[in-house]
Amino acid sequence: MFVCGFGGDTSLNIPDAFQVNESEIAFHGFSKKKNMDRPLVILADNDKGFKDYLEKRLSECFVVRSFDDGQEALEVICEEYPDLVICDIMLKGMSGEELSSKLKTSRDTSFIPVILMGAHIDVKRREKRCSSQADLFVCKPFNLEDLKVEISILINNSRFLRKTFLQKVFGEDFLTKPMERAQQDANLAFLNEVKLYIMENMDKEDLTVDDIASRMCMSRTTFYNKWKLLTGEAPKYLISRIRMEKARELLESGKFSVTMVAEMVGMRNMKNFRGRYKEYFGKTPKEFMKKV
């Protein structure tokens, strides 16, 4: 679970100068060593002073990229697939409600949590607020501590749902498990298509993430970021997992030698194959064969 704890002042009334007190940050299950291990948050607000202050405070705990233009923010979101988006209702280029609506109605970004910020909603804006489909609306001025708690909750919930979502796709029998609901869920369909492509091409020793991205008609960066956000891991691990599961399936059949199986799953270097197999299953292919 991701936890972000802060001390010090909590009011988000912007001071004349940015003199932010050092705050204690606690990450549970995430590395402190690299920024890439922190959740990525996109912040969009056309009030420069407010945006700069909020970015500075949130950067204590998250990797934050800020924009004042809604269209620019949308382009980056669709390229980098952040863990969460925070946007004010008043933006250049497009409104915050429009930005949120575009994200929530797109199959590629609908799973990204969105927080809208703004003044108290009047009757005229209530309909736009509903159509935005944002996960949360925060009225200004708000308590900074409360915002950080809400961000942590939304990211944690998103990651939990992602794990549940993946259980529908991956499991012990994920090579043969039917995907009845794949067509009803765009993200399941995306994951399934990637899985099938790898299975059809696993005998190619030089199969790469670039090949998969090309098959999905995406740039390597866009594919990698979307896959990482959906699954929580780099796509190379899926290639390895599929190869190992298929190798076990072939060995269990008793129809092929260890050497033949290694070639069939695109791992012609026997030393590498044996090492990977033992690391994955806890025993070498020959040890596994003795129990079949």
C-alpha positions as CSV (number, residue, x, y, z in Angstrom):
1,M,0.0,0.0,0.0
2,F,1.2,3.5,-0.8
3,V,1.2,5.8,2.2
4,C,2.2,9.5,2.2
5,G,2.5,11.1,5.5
6,F,3.2,14.8,6.2
7,G,3.5,17.1,9.1
8,G,3.6,20.9,9.4
9,D,1.0,23.3,8.0
10,T,-2.0,21.9,6.2
11,S,-3.7,25.1,4.9
12,L,-3.5,25.6,1.2
13,N,-3.7,29.4,1.4
14,I,-0.6,30.2,-0.6
15,P,2.2,32.0,1.4
16,D,4.0,35.0,0.0
17,A,7.1,32.9,-0.4
18,F,7.6,29.2,-0.8
19,Q,9.1,28.2,2.6
20,V,7.9,24.7,2.9
21,N,8.9,22.9,6.1
22,E,10.6,19.5,5.8
23,S,8.0,16.8,6.1
24,E,8.3,13.2,6.9
25,I,7.5,10.9,3.9
26,A,6.7,7.3,4.4
27,F,6.5,4.9,1.5
28,H,5.3,1.3,2.1
29,G,6.2,-1.0,-0.7
30,F,7.9,1.6,-2.9
31,S,11.5,2.5,-3.3
32,K,12.8,5.9,-2.1
33,K,15.9,5.6,-4.3
34,K,14.5,6.5,-7.7
35,N,11.9,9.0,-8.7
36,M,10.5,6.5,-11.2
37,D,9.4,4.4,-8.2
38,R,7.2,7.2,-7.0
39,P,3.6,7.6,-8.3
40,L,3.5,10.0,-11.3
41,V,0.9,12.8,-10.8
42,I,-0.1,15.2,-13.6
43,L,-1.2,18.6,-12.2
44,A,-3.1,21.1,-14.4
45,D,-4.0,24.6,-13.2
46,N,-3.8,27.9,-14.9
47,D,-3.1,29.8,-11.7
48,K,0.7,29.9,-11.8
49,G,1.2,30.8,-8.1
50,F,-1.1,28.1,-6.9
51,K,0.2,25.5,-9.3
52,D,3.8,26.1,-8.4
53,Y,3.1,25.9,-4.7
54,L,1.0,22.8,-5.0
55,E,3.6,21.2,-7.2
56,K,6.3,21.9,-4.7
57,R,4.4,20.4,-1.8
58,L,3.2,17.3,-3.7
59,S,6.7,16.7,-5.1
60,E,7.8,15.8,-1.6
61,C,5.9,12.5,-2.1
62,F,5.1,12.2,-5.8
63,V,6.7,12.8,-9.2
64,V,4.7,15.8,-10.4
65,R,4.5,17.3,-13.9
66,S,2.5,20.5,-14.1
67,F,0.7,22.3,-16.9
68,D,-1.6,25.3,-17.3
69,D,-3.0,24.1,-20.7
70,G,-5.5,21.3,-20.7
71,Q,-4.7,20.1,-24.2
72,E,-1.0,19.9,-23.4
73,A,-1.8,18.0,-20.2
74,L,-4.0,15.6,-22.2
75,E,-1.3,14.8,-24.7
76,V,1.2,14.0,-22.0
77,I,-1.3,11.9,-20.1
78,C,-2.0,9.8,-23.2
79,E,1.8,9.3,-23.7
80,E,2.9,8.7,-20.1
81,Y,-0.1,7.1,-18.3
82,P,0.3,8.7,-14.9
83,D,-1.0,7.2,-11.7
84,L,-3.4,10.1,-11.1
85,V,-4.5,13.5,-12.6
86,I,-5.3,16.6,-10.6
87,C,-6.8,19.5,-12.6
88,D,-8.6,22.7,-11.9
89,I,-11.9,23.3,-13.7
90,M,-10.4,26.5,-15.2
91,L,-7.7,25.7,-17.7
92,K,-6.3,27.0,-21.0
93,G,-7.1,25.0,-24.1
94,M,-10.0,23.1,-22.5
95,S,-11.8,23.1,-19.2
96,G,-11.0,20.7,-16.4
97,E,-14.4,19.0,-16.8
98,E,-13.7,18.5,-20.5
99,L,-10.2,17.1,-19.8
100,S,-11.6,14.7,-17.2
101,S,-14.4,13.6,-19.5
102,K,-12.0,12.9,-22.3
103,L,-9.9,10.7,-20.0
104,K,-12.8,8.9,-18.5
105,T,-14.5,8.1,-21.8
106,S,-11.4,6.8,-23.5
107,R,-10.6,3.1,-23.3
108,D,-6.9,4.0,-23.0
109,T,-7.1,6.3,-20.0
110,S,-10.4,5.5,-18.2
111,F,-8.7,3.7,-15.4
112,I,-6.6,6.7,-14.4
113,P,-8.0,8.4,-11.2
114,V,-9.0,12.1,-11.7
115,I,-9.4,14.8,-9.1
116,L,-11.1,18.0,-10.1
117,M,-10.4,21.2,-8.2
118,G,-12.5,24.4,-8.1
119,A,-14.7,26.8,-6.2
120,H,-18.0,25.6,-4.7
121,I,-20.2,24.1,-7.5
122,D,-23.2,26.2,-8.4
123,V,-26.3,24.9,-10.2
124,K,-24.8,25.9,-13.6
125,R,-21.7,23.8,-13.1
126,R,-23.3,20.8,-11.5
127,E,-24.2,19.2,-14.8
128,K,-20.7,19.7,-16.1
129,R,-19.3,18.2,-12.9
130,C,-21.4,15.0,-13.5
131,S,-20.4,14.7,-17.1
132,S,-16.7,15.0,-16.2
133,Q,-16.9,11.6,-14.5
134,A,-14.1,12.6,-12.2
135,D,-13.4,10.4,-9.2
136,L,-13.4,13.3,-6.7
137,F,-14.1,17.0,-6.6
138,V,-12.2,19.2,-4.1
139,C,-13.4,22.7,-3.3
140,K,-10.9,25.5,-2.9
141,P,-9.6,26.4,-0.4
142,F,-8.9,22.9,0.8
143,N,-6.8,21.2,3.5
144,L,-3.5,20.0,2.0
145,E,-3.3,17.0,4.3
146,D,-6.8,15.9,3.2
147,L,-5.8,16.2,-0.5
148,K,-2.7,14.0,0.1
149,V,-4.8,11.4,1.9
150,E,-7.3,11.4,-1.0
151,I,-4.5,11.0,-3.6
152,S,-3.0,8.1,-1.7
153,I,-6.4,6.4,-1.3
154,L,-7.2,6.8,-5.0
155,I,-3.8,5.5,-6.1
156,N,-4.1,2.5,-3.7
157,N,-7.6,1.7,-4.8
158,S,-6.6,1.9,-8.4
159,R,-3.7,-0.5,-7.8
160,F,-5.9,-2.9,-5.9
161,L,-8.4,-2.9,-8.7
162,R,-5.6,-3.4,-11.1
163,K,-4.5,-6.6,-9.3
164,T,-8.0,-7.9,-9.2
165,F,-8.4,-7.1,-12.9
166,L,-5.2,-9.0,-13.7
167,Q,-6.4,-12.1,-11.8
168,K,-9.0,-12.3,-14.6
169,V,-6.2,-12.5,-17.1
170,F,-3.2,-14.2,-15.4
171,G,-3.1,-17.1,-13.1
172,E,-1.8,-20.7,-13.0
173,D,-3.9,-21.5,-16.1
174,F,-3.6,-18.2,-17.8
175,L,-2.2,-19.9,-21.0
176,T,-5.5,-21.7,-21.6
177,K,-8.0,-19.7,-19.5
178,P,-10.8,-18.6,-21.7
179,M,-11.4,-14.8,-22.0
180,E,-15.1,-14.6,-22.4
181,R,-15.3,-11.0,-21.1
182,A,-12.4,-9.7,-23.1
183,Q,-14.5,-8.1,-25.8
184,Q,-16.6,-6.4,-23.1
185,D,-13.6,-4.7,-21.5
186,A,-11.2,-2.7,-23.6
187,N,-8.3,-3.2,-21.1
188,L,-8.9,-7.0,-20.9
189,A,-8.9,-7.0,-24.7
190,F,-5.7,-5.1,-24.8
191,L,-4.0,-7.4,-22.4
192,N,-5.3,-10.5,-24.1
193,E,-4.1,-9.3,-27.5
194,V,-0.6,-8.8,-26.1
195,K,-0.6,-12.2,-24.5
196,L,-1.7,-13.9,-27.7
197,Y,0.9,-12.1,-29.8
198,I,3.6,-13.3,-27.4
199,M,2.3,-16.8,-27.4
200,E,2.3,-16.9,-31.2
201,N,5.8,-15.5,-31.4
202,M,7.6,-17.0,-28.3
203,D,9.8,-19.2,-30.4
204,K,11.5,-16.1,-31.7
205,E,14.6,-15.7,-29.5
206,D,14.9,-12.0,-30.3
207,L,11.3,-11.1,-29.4
208,T,11.4,-7.7,-27.9
209,V,9.1,-5.1,-26.3
210,D,9.5,-3.0,-29.5
211,D,8.0,-5.9,-31.5
212,I,5.0,-6.0,-29.2
213,A,4.6,-2.2,-29.3
214,S,4.7,-2.2,-33.1
215,R,2.1,-4.9,-33.2
216,M,-0.2,-2.8,-31.0
217,C,0.5,0.3,-33.2
218,M,2.0,2.2,-30.3
219,S,5.3,3.8,-29.6
220,R,7.5,1.8,-27.3
221,T,7.2,4.5,-24.6
222,T,3.4,4.7,-24.8
223,F,3.1,0.9,-24.8
224,Y,5.5,0.5,-21.9
225,N,3.8,3.1,-19.8
226,K,0.3,1.8,-20.4
227,W,1.4,-1.8,-19.7
228,K,3.2,-0.7,-16.5
229,L,0.2,1.2,-15.3
230,L,-2.2,-1.7,-16.0
231,T,0.0,-4.5,-14.6
232,G,2.5,-2.9,-12.3
233,E,5.4,-4.5,-14.0
234,A,7.6,-4.1,-17.1
235,P,6.3,-6.0,-20.2
236,K,9.5,-8.1,-20.4
237,Y,8.3,-10.1,-17.4
238,L,5.2,-11.2,-19.2
239,I,7.4,-12.6,-22.1
240,S,9.4,-14.5,-19.5
241,R,6.3,-15.8,-17.7
242,I,4.6,-17.0,-20.8
243,R,7.8,-18.8,-21.9
244,M,8.2,-20.5,-18.6
245,E,4.5,-21.6,-18.3
246,K,4.6,-22.9,-21.9
247,A,7.8,-24.8,-21.2
248,R,6.1,-26.5,-18.2
249,E,3.1,-27.3,-20.3
250,L,5.3,-28.9,-23.0
251,L,7.4,-30.8,-20.5
252,E,4.3,-32.2,-18.8
253,S,3.1,-33.5,-22.1
254,G,6.1,-35.9,-22.2
255,K,6.3,-35.5,-26.0
256,F,9.4,-33.3,-26.1
257,S,13.0,-33.3,-24.8
258,V,14.3,-30.5,-22.7
259,T,16.3,-29.2,-25.6
260,M,13.3,-29.2,-27.9
261,V,11.2,-27.4,-25.4
262,A,13.9,-24.7,-24.9
263,E,13.9,-24.1,-28.7
264,M,10.1,-24.0,-28.9
265,V,9.9,-21.2,-26.3
266,G,12.7,-19.2,-27.9
267,M,15.5,-20.0,-25.4
268,R,18.1,-21.9,-27.3
269,N,20.8,-21.2,-24.7
270,M,20.4,-24.2,-22.5
271,K,22.3,-22.8,-19.6
272,N,20.1,-19.7,-19.6
273,F,16.9,-21.8,-20.0
274,R,17.8,-24.1,-17.1
275,G,18.6,-21.1,-14.9
276,R,15.4,-19.3,-15.7
277,Y,13.3,-22.4,-15.3
278,K,14.8,-23.2,-11.9
279,E,14.4,-19.5,-10.8
280,Y,10.7,-19.6,-11.8
281,F,9.7,-23.1,-10.6
282,G,12.3,-23.9,-8.0
283,K,13.6,-26.9,-9.9
284,T,15.5,-27.6,-13.1
285,P,13.7,-29.0,-16.2
286,K,15.2,-32.4,-15.6
287,E,14.2,-32.4,-12.0
288,F,10.7,-31.5,-13.1
289,M,10.6,-34.2,-15.7
290,K,11.5,-36.9,-13.1
291,K,8.2,-36.1,-11.3
292,V,6.1,-36.1,-14.4
